[in-house]
Amino acid sequence: MTINRYEKGGVPTKAQSDYIKLLIDNDDKFIEKVKEAHKNGRINDKTYGKIVSEELNANISKGQIQDNINN
């Protein structure tokens, strides 16, 4: 929902921007939040599976994970 808001021209608050930067810069925190989102039903099994399977491949980049999610 947040990303959709940004795509429509909404501007993130300073706190939101800082949090997004944290997730971009910290792979472990990103994966932790993905697992938490799946556990709480905020992302589906297909999306979770794509991210987790990519997490297991140490040579994968975050950009590639994001590309997989979008496909």
Buried (B, 14 or more C-beta within 10 A) or exposed (E): EEEEEEEEEEEEEEEBEEBBEEBEEEBEEBBEBBBEBBEEEEBEEEBBEBBBEBBEEEEBEBEEBEEBBEE
